[in-house]
Amino acid sequence: MRALIQRVSEASVTADGTRISEIGSGLLILCCAMQGDDEKVAEKLAERVSKLRIFKDEAGKMNRAVGDIGGACLVVSQFTLAADTSRGNRPGFSAAAPPEEGDRLYQHFARHLESLGLPVQTGAFGADMKVALLNDGPVTIWMDSADRP
């Protein structure tokens, strides 16, 4: 599973002209389930994201996690994180999990973040969404479950 995490002052998702979710300070998490991922992979990644210390402490150092600052998470499914650009200018997405599996694991990832005590909002899987954000820093972190044992 892959995630692109952005520290935000605010973020929102609009689908079909209607704002469907929004958060204040916290994390915008764009995530993609990959071929072969399962619930354990989604849970492990959610736990890593929840502990990611990218918010400033009293000394101005990035030393606090989203829960430490009372922040929220906005989780948006983005299959394009599976893009393979090694064969030309048109990316391939065959490494992404099939849509039904991707949706299930995306939802599982979001629910697991919630079970860890974090307020969570989500996008609409498979919808044409407009994601707005005010990146704080900017701080953007790439995580891939394949990068860790």
C-alpha positions, 0 to 999 in steps of 0.5 A: 500500500502506498500513501502520500501524506501532506501536513495541512492547515485545512483540506477538503474534497468535493464530488459532483459539485458538493463538498463531501468532507473537510478537515482543519489541521491534520493530514491529507492522506492520498492512498493506493492499495497495490496488488497483493496487499491485504488488511494487515498491510493496510493496518500496518501502514495506518499505524505508521501514519498515525505515529508519523511525527511531522508536527512542531513541538514547543521548540519548533521541531517536528516531533509530534504526531497528528493525534498529539496536536488534536488533528484529523485525517482526510483519506482519499483513494488515489490509484494513480500512486501506482503509476509505472512510468518506466515505459514511456509517457503514458503511465500504466496502473496495473500494479494497483489492486483491482477496484473492488479490492482497492476500495475495501482496503482503502476503507479498511485503512481509514477505519483502522486510523479511526480505531487508533483514536483519530478523527477521519474523513474520506473521499468518494472511491472512484469518483471524480473528486476535487481535492483542496488543501492548504499545505502546511510547511510544505511537508509532504511524505511518501510511504510505501509498505513495500519499503519495510519488512 
